[in-house]
Amino acid sequence: MTDKRLMRIGQQIEEIKRELMGIGEMRPGSLTKQYRDAEKKKWEFYQLSYTHKMKSKTNYVRAHHVAEIKEQIKVYKKFKKLAEKWIALAIEHSKIKMDLDNRNRIK
């Protein structure tokens, strides 16, 4: 049972690695539409906010770049999700291996 589970975890990790190889341009953050005059909703602009290396950053984004930035944010979220899944599987894999090793040492 545990050997099969280890094999399945290994296969899942390999699948995640393959997906990560296909990851394109990405960037963290959230993109929001802002207005210079919020009451009249005049003079709109886009703002990208993110944190990198423990520092909060904000960039202005021109309207013609909005679709590209949205796609990069989407790709980044996919990257983070895959990385979290890989980490969870790696932890489970490590625990199972240690349990197997402990059982074999007791015998």
Contacts in CASP RR format, 6 or more apart in sequence:
PFRMAT RR
TARGET T0000
AUTHOR 0000-0000-0000
METHOD contacts of the structure
MODEL  1
MTDKRLMRIGQQIEEIKRELMGIGEMRPGSLTKQYRDAEKKKWEFYQLSY
THKMKSKTNYVRAHHVAEIKEQIKVYKKFKKLAEKWIALAIEHSKIKMDL
DNRNRIK
2 96 0 8 1.000
2 99 0 8 1.000
2 100 0 8 1.000
3 100 0 8 1.000
5 96 0 8 1.000
6 93 0 8 1.000
6 96 0 8 1.000
6 97 0 8 1.000
9 89 0 8 1.000
9 92 0 8 1.000
9 93 0 8 1.000
9 96 0 8 1.000
10 89 0 8 1.000
10 93 0 8 1.000
12 85 0 8 1.000
12 89 0 8 1.000
13 86 0 8 1.000
13 89 0 8 1.000
13 90 0 8 1.000
13 93 0 8 1.000
16 82 0 8 1.000
16 85 0 8 1.000
16 86 0 8 1.000
16 89 0 8 1.000
17 86 0 8 1.000
19 82 0 8 1.000
20 79 0 8 1.000
20 82 0 8 1.000
20 83 0 8 1.000
23 75 0 8 1.000
23 78 0 8 1.000
23 79 0 8 1.000
24 75 0 8 1.000
25 71 0 8 1.000
25 72 0 8 1.000
25 75 0 8 1.000
26 72 0 8 1.000
26 73 0 8 1.000
26 75 0 8 1.000
26 76 0 8 1.000
26 79 0 8 1.000
27 48 0 8 1.000
27 50 0 8 1.000
27 69 0 8 1.000
27 72 0 8 1.000
27 73 0 8 1.000
27 76 0 8 1.000
28 50 0 8 1.000
28 51 0 8 1.000
28 52 0 8 1.000
28 73 0 8 1.000
28 76 0 8 1.000
29 48 0 8 1.000
29 49 0 8 1.000
29 50 0 8 1.000
29 51 0 8 1.000
29 73 0 8 1.000
29 76 0 8 1.000
30 48 0 8 1.000
30 49 0 8 1.000
30 50 0 8 1.000
30 73 0 8 1.000
31 46 0 8 1.000
31 47 0 8 1.000
31 48 0 8 1.000
31 61 0 8 1.000
31 66 0 8 1.000
31 69 0 8 1.000
31 70 0 8 1.000
31 73 0 8 1.000
32 46 0 8 1.000
32 47 0 8 1.000
32 49 0 8 1.000
33 44 0 8 1.000
33 45 0 8 1.000
33 46 0 8 1.000
33 47 0 8 1.000
34 44 0 8 1.000
34 45 0 8 1.000
34 46 0 8 1.000
34 47 0 8 1.000
35 41 0 8 1.000
35 42 0 8 1.000
35 43 0 8 1.000
35 44 0 8 1.000
35 45 0 8 1.000
36 42 0 8 1.000
36 43 0 8 1.000
36 44 0 8 1.000
36 45 0 8 1.000
37 43 0 8 1.000
45 60 0 8 1.000
45 61 0 8 1.000
46 60 0 8 1.000
46 61 0 8 1.000
46 62 0 8 1.000
46 63 0 8 1.000
46 66 0 8 1.000
46 69 0 8 1.000
47 58 0 8 1.000
47 59 0 8 1.000
47 60 0 8 1.000
47 61 0 8 1.000
48 58 0 8 1.000
48 59 0 8 1.000
48 60 0 8 1.000
48 61 0 8 1.000
48 69 0 8 1.000
49 56 0 8 1.000
49 57 0 8 1.000
49 58 0 8 1.000
50 56 0 8 1.000
50 57 0 8 1.000
51 57 0 8 1.000
61 69 0 8 1.000
END
